[in-house]
Amino acid sequence: RQVAAMADAHYGVVAPHNAQGPISTATCIQISAACPNLLVQEIFDEYNVEWEREIVDFHSEVIDGRITIPNRPGLGVELNWKELEKHPYEISNFLPLFAPGWERREGERPQLDPE
């Protein structure tokens, strides 16, 4: 938020990068909601693997270009630790943004090769 305030002092805007899943989305939403100089909030949650929807109990929706902000304390989400334990971190975990077919086509969720 301090970086956004420095940008605001010089008439700059901020556009937080967010391509890491629902916990990152919850974090970015809270930061963005507190920034008067927000230009846009990037969100890639619709490209996440299906199980990622199960790791938090609140999912923001984008409706008419606006994202819902949780009205609960903290980040506004509770973690589902049982689901998180099923998916331990691996160094190869990444969002395959440059894999063929990742981009959205005709309003459909892309089907990515799990390998």
N, CA, C and O atoms as a DFTB+ gen file, in Angstrom:
460 C
 N C O
     1  1       0.818      -1.187       0.000
     2  2       0.000       0.000       0.000
     3  2       0.859       1.246       0.000
     4  3       0.480       2.265      -0.578
     5  1       2.014       1.173       0.645
     6  2       2.900       2.338       0.674
     7  2       3.434       2.667      -0.713
     8  3       3.575       3.839      -1.063
     9  1       3.728       1.650      -1.497
    10  2       4.192       1.882      -2.869
    11  2       3.082       2.555      -3.678
    12  3       3.347       3.475      -4.451
    13  1       1.845       2.099      -3.501
    14  2       0.716       2.710      -4.200
    15  2       0.552       4.166      -3.777
    16  3       0.234       5.020      -4.605
    17  1       0.766       4.454      -2.498
    18  2       0.666       5.834      -2.014
    19  2       1.753       6.712      -2.629
    20  3       1.498       7.866      -2.972
    21  1       2.967       6.169      -2.772
    22  2       4.038       6.942      -3.419
    23  2       3.683       7.226      -4.876
    24  3       3.916       8.329      -5.370
    25  1       3.123       6.240      -5.558
    26  2       2.712       6.447      -6.945
    27  2       1.609       7.492      -7.017
    28  3       1.622       8.353      -7.897
    29  1       0.658       7.422      -6.097
    30  2      -0.456       8.364      -6.070
    31  2       0.027       9.795      -5.868
    32  3      -0.536      10.727      -6.442
    33  1       1.059       9.975      -5.061
    34  2       1.606      11.317      -4.817
    35  2       2.142      11.949      -6.095
    36  3       2.271      13.170      -6.186
    37  1       2.452      11.114      -7.076
    38  2       2.973      11.612      -8.355
    39  2       1.983      11.335      -9.492
    40  3       2.366      11.260     -10.660
    41  1       0.705      11.185      -9.130
    42  2      -0.387      10.966     -10.080
    43  2      -0.241       9.661     -10.864
    44  3      -0.729       9.543     -11.989
    45  1       0.428       8.695     -10.265
    46  2       0.574       7.378     -10.882
    47  2      -0.543       6.453     -10.444
    48  3      -1.202       6.686      -9.431
    49  1      -0.745       5.409     -11.212
    50  2      -1.760       4.410     -10.885
    51  2      -1.080       3.073     -10.620
    52  3       0.092       2.887     -10.949
    53  1      -1.822       2.147     -10.023
    54  2      -1.297       0.808      -9.756
    55  2      -2.213      -0.230     -10.405
    56  3      -3.417      -0.022     -10.557
    57  1      -1.603      -1.346     -10.781
    58  2      -2.328      -2.467     -11.376
    59  2      -1.680      -3.746     -10.867
    60  3      -0.813      -4.305     -11.540
    61  1      -2.086      -4.225      -9.680
    62  2      -1.443      -5.398      -9.083
    63  2      -1.495      -6.645      -9.969
    64  3      -2.531      -6.980     -10.544
    65  1      -0.360      -7.311     -10.061
    66  2      -0.243      -8.567     -10.810
    67  2      -0.719      -9.706      -9.915
    68  3      -0.315      -9.795      -8.756
    69  1      -1.566     -10.566     -10.441
    70  2      -2.120     -11.656      -9.649
    71  2      -2.371     -12.860     -10.540
    72  3      -3.378     -12.915     -11.246
    73  1      -1.470     -13.811     -10.509
    74  2      -1.659     -15.034     -11.296
    75  2      -1.302     -16.255     -10.459
    76  3      -0.724     -17.213     -10.972
    77  1      -1.646     -16.226      -9.166
    78  2      -1.189     -17.290      -8.278
    79  2      -2.293     -18.023      -7.539
    80  3      -1.980     -18.824      -6.658
    81  1      -3.542     -17.804      -7.838
    82  2      -4.595     -18.571      -7.195
    83  2      -5.434     -17.781      -6.218
    84  3      -5.240     -16.575      -6.063
    85  1      -6.372     -18.453      -5.551
    86  2      -7.379     -17.771      -4.743
    87  2      -6.848     -17.062      -3.499
    88  3      -7.447     -16.079      -3.064
    89  1      -5.757     -17.523      -2.919
    90  2      -5.202     -16.828      -1.749
    91  2      -4.564     -15.518      -2.197
    92  3      -4.731     -14.485      -1.549
    93  1      -3.844     -15.565      -3.295
    94  2      -3.268     -14.348      -3.865
    95  2      -4.374     -13.386      -4.293
    96  3      -4.250     -12.175      -4.110
    97  1      -5.442     -13.918      -4.855
    98  2      -6.566     -13.075      -5.255
    99  2      -7.153     -12.356      -4.048
   100  3      -7.411     -11.154      -4.106
   101  1      -7.365     -13.080      -2.960
   102  2      -7.911     -12.465      -1.748
   103  2      -6.995     -11.352      -1.243
   104  3      -7.468     -10.298      -0.818
   105  1      -5.690     -11.588      -1.289
   106  2      -4.721     -10.586      -0.852
   107  2      -4.777      -9.358      -1.751
   108  3      -4.855      -8.229      -1.268
   109  1      -4.738      -9.583      -3.050
   110  2      -4.746      -8.464      -3.996
   111  2      -6.035      -7.653      -3.919
   112  3      -6.007      -6.430      -4.055
   113  1      -7.155      -8.321      -3.703
   114  2      -8.429      -7.605      -3.596
   115  2      -8.395      -6.633      -2.422
   116  3      -8.836      -5.491      -2.546
   117  1      -7.872      -7.083      -1.286
   118  2      -7.818      -6.209      -0.112
   119  2      -6.887      -5.019      -0.350
   120  3      -7.212      -3.889       0.016
   121  1      -5.731      -5.275      -0.963
   122  2      -4.806      -4.179      -1.271
   123  2      -5.455      -3.217      -2.261
   124  3      -5.411      -2.002      -2.073
   125  1      -6.047      -3.759      -3.299
   126  2      -6.673      -2.926      -4.327
   127  2      -7.807      -2.079      -3.772
   128  3      -7.969      -0.920      -4.153
   129  1      -8.595      -2.662      -2.866
   130  2      -9.715      -1.925      -2.277
   131  2      -9.239      -0.728      -1.462
   132  3      -9.984       0.233      -1.271
   133  1      -8.001      -0.787      -0.984
   134  2      -7.462       0.298      -0.160
   135  2      -6.686       1.333      -0.971
   136  3      -6.180       2.301      -0.404
   137  1      -6.583       1.148      -2.275
   138  2      -5.788       2.049      -3.117
   139  2      -6.689       2.966      -3.938
   140  3      -7.392       2.495      -4.832
   141  1      -6.681       4.261      -3.651
   142  2      -7.515       5.176      -4.430
   143  2      -7.042       5.321      -5.875
   144  3      -7.796       5.782      -6.732
   145  1      -5.809       4.934      -6.146
   146  2      -5.260       5.082      -7.494
   147  2      -5.177       3.751      -8.241
   148  3      -4.305       3.564      -9.090
   149  1      -6.075       2.839      -7.924
   150  2      -6.124       1.543      -8.606
   151  2      -6.602       1.739     -10.043
   152  3      -7.624       2.382     -10.279
   153  1      -5.868       1.189     -10.988
   154  2      -6.285       1.225     -12.389
   155  2      -7.082      -0.029     -12.733
   156  3      -8.189       0.050     -13.266
   157  1      -6.499      -1.192     -12.420
   158  2      -7.131      -2.465     -12.740
   159  2      -6.529      -3.538     -11.837
   160  3      -5.366      -3.454     -11.443
   161  1      -7.337      -4.548     -11.516
   162  2      -6.842      -5.689     -10.749
   163  2      -6.843      -6.906     -11.659
   164  3      -7.899      -7.363     -12.097
   165  1      -5.663      -7.427     -11.939
   166  2      -5.544      -8.624     -12.766
   167  2      -6.039      -9.834     -11.971
   168  3      -5.755      -9.956     -10.780
   169  1      -6.770     -10.713     -12.625
   170  2      -7.248     -11.928     -11.969
   171  2      -7.290     -13.061     -12.991
   172  3      -7.852     -12.914     -14.077
   173  1      -6.692     -14.185     -12.630
   174  2      -6.616     -15.345     -13.508
   175  2      -7.296     -16.562     -12.888
   176  3      -7.070     -17.677     -13.359
   177  1      -8.115     -16.399     -11.858
   178  2      -8.658     -17.545     -11.128
   179  2      -9.442     -18.520     -12.002
   180  3      -9.486     -19.712     -11.697
   181  1     -10.051     -18.051     -13.062
   182  2     -10.818     -18.972     -13.905
   183  2      -9.921     -19.950     -14.662
   184  3     -10.416     -20.920     -15.238
   185  1      -8.622     -19.710     -14.668
   186  2      -7.681     -20.619     -15.318
   187  2      -7.057     -21.605     -14.332
   188  3      -6.279     -22.467     -14.740
   189  1      -7.378     -21.496     -13.063
   190  2      -6.803     -22.383     -12.055
   191  2      -7.314     -23.809     -12.227
   192  3      -8.364     -24.043     -12.827
   193  1      -6.551     -24.753     -11.690
   194  2      -7.027     -26.133     -11.679
   195  2      -8.235     -26.221     -10.746
   196  3      -8.378     -25.409      -9.832
   197  1      -9.094     -27.199     -10.976
   198  2     -10.366     -27.283     -10.253
   199  2     -10.210     -27.337      -8.735
   200  3     -10.984     -26.699      -8.022
   201  1      -9.226     -28.084      -8.221
   202  2      -9.111     -28.243      -6.774
   203  2      -8.787     -26.932      -6.069
   204  3      -9.018     -26.816      -4.865
   205  1      -8.263     -25.948      -6.779
   206  2      -7.939     -24.675      -6.124
   207  2      -9.177     -23.963      -5.602
   208  3      -9.078     -23.159      -4.675
   209  1     -10.331     -24.242      -6.172
   210  2     -11.569     -23.641      -5.654
   211  2     -11.891     -24.171      -4.261
   212  3     -12.621     -23.530      -3.506
   213  1     -11.353     -25.331      -3.922
   214  2     -11.657     -25.967      -2.642
   215  2     -10.760     -25.499      -1.500
   216  3     -11.025     -25.839      -0.347
   217  1      -9.709     -24.731      -1.781
   218  2      -8.771     -24.381      -0.710
   219  2      -9.183     -23.142       0.076
   220  3      -8.604     -22.862       1.126
   221  1     -10.177     -22.393      -0.413
   222  2     -10.716     -21.257       0.335
   223  2     -12.239     -21.339       0.322
   224  3     -12.830     -22.012      -0.522
   225  1     -12.864     -20.646       1.266
   226  2     -14.321     -20.734       1.384
   227  2     -15.064     -19.543       0.787
   228  3     -16.289     -19.474       0.891
   229  1     -14.360     -18.614       0.170
   230  2     -15.010     -17.463      -0.469
   231  2     -14.349     -17.237      -1.815
   232  3     -13.122     -17.221      -1.914
   233  1     -15.152     -17.064      -2.847
   234  2     -14.625     -16.823      -4.187
   235  2     -15.224     -15.540      -4.727
   236  3     -16.440     -15.426      -4.885
   237  1     -14.374     -14.591      -5.003
   238  2     -14.837     -13.338      -5.576
   239  2     -15.312     -13.572      -6.995
   240  3     -14.760     -14.391      -7.729
   241  1     -16.333     -12.844      -7.362
   242  2     -16.861     -12.930      -8.716
   243  2     -16.626     -11.604      -9.417
   244  3     -16.704     -10.540      -8.803
   245  1     -16.340     -11.677     -10.694
   246  2     -16.232     -10.475     -11.506
   247  2     -17.561     -10.319     -12.230
   248  3     -17.945     -11.166     -13.036
   249  1     -18.258      -9.227     -11.934
   250  2     -19.553      -8.952     -12.540
   251  2     -19.494      -7.556     -13.139
   252  3     -19.239      -6.578     -12.436
   253  1     -19.728      -7.473     -14.430
   254  2     -19.662      -6.198     -15.149
   255  2     -18.351      -5.466     -14.893
   256  3     -18.331      -4.245     -14.733
   257  1     -17.258      -6.222     -14.857
   258  2     -15.940      -5.615     -14.689
   259  2     -15.586      -5.239     -13.264
   260  3     -14.545      -4.627     -13.028
   261  1     -16.429      -5.593     -12.314
   262  2     -16.166      -5.277     -10.905
   263  2     -16.073      -6.579     -10.114
   264  3     -16.802      -7.537     -10.371
   265  1     -15.156      -6.587      -9.143
   266  2     -14.933      -7.797      -8.357
   267  2     -15.549      -7.638      -6.971
   268  3     -15.485      -6.561      -6.377
   269  1     -16.142      -8.703      -6.462
   270  2     -16.720      -8.656      -5.122
   271  2     -15.608      -8.674      -4.080
   272  3     -14.614      -9.386      -4.226
   273  1     -15.786      -7.895      -3.043
   274  2     -14.812      -7.796      -1.954
   275  2     -15.410      -8.485      -0.732
   276  3     -16.524      -8.150      -0.330
   277  1     -14.699      -9.438      -0.133
   278  2     -15.229     -10.091       1.069
   279  2     -15.454      -9.065       2.184
   280  3     -14.675      -8.123       2.332
   281  1     -16.506      -9.249       2.954
   282  2     -16.787      -8.325       4.062
   283  2     -16.419      -8.942       5.411
   284  3     -16.990      -8.588       6.442
   285  1     -15.465      -9.860       5.390
   286  2     -15.021     -10.526       6.614
   287  2     -13.635     -10.015       6.993
   288  3     -12.965      -9.396       6.166
   289  1     -13.194     -10.261       8.218
   290  2     -11.877      -9.766       8.667
   291  2     -10.713     -10.373       7.887
   292  3     -10.850     -11.412       7.240
   293  1      -9.585      -9.712       7.962
   294  2      -8.359     -10.207       7.324
   295  2      -8.488     -10.211       5.819
   296  3      -8.970      -9.248       5.224
   297  1      -8.058     -11.294       5.208
   298  2      -8.163     -11.415       3.752
   299  2      -9.586     -11.718       3.303
   300  3      -9.902     -11.615       2.117
   301  1     -10.446     -12.093       4.250
   302  2     -11.835     -12.379       3.913
   303  2     -12.085     -13.805       3.474
   304  3     -13.174     -14.129       3.000
   305  1     -11.084     -14.667       3.626
   306  2     -11.242     -16.080       3.274
   307  2     -10.711     -16.940       4.407
   308  3      -9.817     -16.530       5.148
   309  1     -11.267     -18.127       4.532
   310  2     -10.753     -19.137       5.458
   311  2     -10.125     -20.234       4.622
   312  3     -10.676     -20.642       3.599
   313  1      -8.971     -20.710       5.060
   314  2      -8.287     -21.775       4.338
   315  2      -8.846     -23.136       4.718
   316  3      -9.176     -23.381       5.878
   317  1      -8.951     -24.013       3.739
   318  2      -9.356     -25.400       3.949
   319  2      -8.068     -26.216       4.026
   320  3      -7.550     -26.673       3.007
   321  1      -7.560     -26.392       5.238
   322  2      -6.263     -27.043       5.433
   323  2      -6.255     -28.491       4.961
   324  3      -5.236     -28.974       4.469
   325  1      -7.380     -29.189       5.105
   326  2      -7.433     -30.588       4.644
   327  2      -7.215     -30.663       3.132
   328  3      -6.515     -31.549       2.642
   329  1      -7.810     -29.743       2.412
   330  2      -7.617     -29.728       0.955
   331  2      -6.196     -29.292       0.599
   332  3      -5.592     -29.840      -0.324
   333  1      -5.667     -28.325       1.314
   334  2      -4.297     -27.870       1.053
   335  2      -3.283     -28.996       1.246
   336  3      -2.327     -29.112       0.479
   337  1      -3.490     -29.818       2.263
   338  2      -2.562     -30.922       2.538
   339  2      -2.541     -31.965       1.418
   340  3      -1.564     -32.700       1.271
   341  1      -3.607     -32.028       0.637
   342  2      -3.655     -32.972      -0.483
   343  2      -2.775     -32.530      -1.653
   344  3      -2.487     -33.320      -2.552
   345  1      -2.353     -31.271      -1.637
   346  2      -1.628     -30.695      -2.774
   347  2      -0.373     -29.974      -2.302
   348  3      -0.307     -28.747      -2.365
   349  1       0.631     -30.724      -1.826
   350  2       1.851     -30.072      -1.333
   351  2       2.592     -29.353      -2.463
   352  3       2.470     -29.706      -3.636
   353  1       3.350     -28.352      -2.079
   354  2       4.120     -27.582      -3.051
   355  2       5.154     -28.465      -3.741
   356  3       5.803     -29.297      -3.107
   357  1       5.291     -28.274      -5.020
   358  2       6.345     -28.918      -5.803
   359  2       6.990     -27.838      -6.650
   360  3       6.318     -26.907      -7.094
   361  1       8.281     -27.957      -6.875
   362  2       9.001     -26.926      -7.613
   363  2       8.459     -26.746      -9.029
   364  3       8.643     -25.688      -9.630
   365  1       7.796     -27.764      -9.566
   366  2       7.261     -27.675     -10.925
   367  2       5.877     -27.029     -10.988
   368  3       5.322     -26.884     -12.077
   369  1       5.311     -26.639      -9.845
   370  2       3.994     -26.004      -9.847
   371  2       4.088     -24.620     -10.484
   372  3       4.885     -23.785     -10.057
   373  1       3.284     -24.388     -11.490
   374  2       3.232     -23.073     -12.111
   375  2       1.964     -22.970     -12.942
   376  3       1.364     -23.979     -13.313
   377  1       1.570     -21.752     -13.224
   378  2       0.426     -21.515     -14.088
   379  2       0.942     -21.524     -15.522
   380  3       1.758     -20.672     -15.875
   381  1       0.496     -22.457     -16.360
   382  2       1.061     -22.613     -17.700
   383  2       0.553     -21.565     -18.694
   384  3      -0.104     -21.902     -19.679
   385  1       0.859     -20.304     -18.430
   386  2       0.342     -19.229     -19.271
   387  2       0.832     -19.287     -20.711
   388  3       0.183     -18.747     -21.608
   389  1       1.960     -19.929     -20.940
   390  2       2.506     -19.934     -22.291
   391  2       2.353     -21.292     -22.972
   392  3       2.898     -21.509     -24.055
   393  1       1.619     -22.199     -22.347
   394  2       1.333     -23.495     -22.965
   395  2       0.260     -23.301     -24.034
   396  3      -0.644     -22.485     -23.849
   397  1       0.338     -24.020     -25.131
   398  2      -0.687     -23.890     -26.165
   399  2      -2.075     -24.157     -25.586
   400  3      -2.270     -25.123     -24.849
   401  1      -3.020     -23.314     -25.917
   402  2      -4.396     -23.489     -25.482
   403  2      -4.748     -22.831     -24.164
   404  3      -5.890     -22.946     -23.720
   405  1      -3.807     -22.139     -23.514
   406  2      -4.128     -21.524     -22.218
   407  2      -5.085     -20.363     -22.371
   408  3      -5.897     -20.105     -21.482
   409  1      -4.999     -19.663     -23.482
   410  2      -5.821     -18.465     -23.656
   411  2      -7.292     -18.843     -23.797
   412  3      -7.632     -19.930     -24.264
   413  1      -8.127     -17.944     -23.392
   414  2      -9.559     -18.204     -23.428
   415  2     -10.076     -18.077     -24.854
   416  3      -9.717     -17.141     -25.568
   417  1     -10.896     -18.994     -25.257
   418  2     -11.448     -18.965     -26.613
   419  2     -12.971     -19.104     -26.542
   420  3     -13.485     -20.047     -25.941
   421  1     -13.672     -18.182     -27.147
   422  2     -15.119     -18.206     -27.248
   423  2     -15.805     -18.418     -25.907
   424  3     -16.800     -19.138     -25.829
   425  1     -15.287     -17.803     -24.854
   426  2     -15.925     -17.856     -23.552
   427  2     -15.834     -19.173     -22.826
   428  3     -16.514     -19.360     -21.817
   429  1     -15.011     -20.104     -23.306
   430  2     -14.892     -21.404     -22.650
   431  2     -13.609     -21.500     -21.855
   432  3     -12.591     -20.919     -22.233
   433  1     -13.654     -22.225     -20.765
   434  2     -12.460     -22.478     -19.968
   435  2     -11.546     -23.408     -20.759
   436  3     -12.002     -24.439     -21.253
   437  1     -10.261     -23.064     -20.888
   438  2      -9.353     -23.918     -21.651
   439  2      -9.108     -25.249     -20.953
   440  3      -9.072     -25.314     -19.724
   441  1      -8.942     -26.286     -21.721
   442  2      -8.616     -27.604     -21.185
   443  2      -7.124     -27.820     -21.371
   444  3      -6.659     -28.025     -22.492
   445  1      -6.375     -27.775     -20.283
   446  2      -4.931     -27.908     -20.344
   447  2      -4.501     -29.345     -20.130
   448  3      -5.140     -30.091     -19.389
   449  1      -3.433     -29.723     -20.771
   450  2      -2.844     -31.036     -20.568
   451  2      -2.233     -31.057     -19.171
   452  3      -1.377     -30.219     -18.888
   453  1      -2.631     -31.982     -18.272
   454  2      -2.139     -31.963     -16.887
   455  2      -0.658     -32.280     -16.749
   456  3      -0.113     -32.139     -15.654
   457  1       0.003     -32.692     -17.793
   458  2       1.422     -33.035     -17.687
   459  2       2.269     -31.858     -17.951
   460  3       3.495     -31.958     -17.906
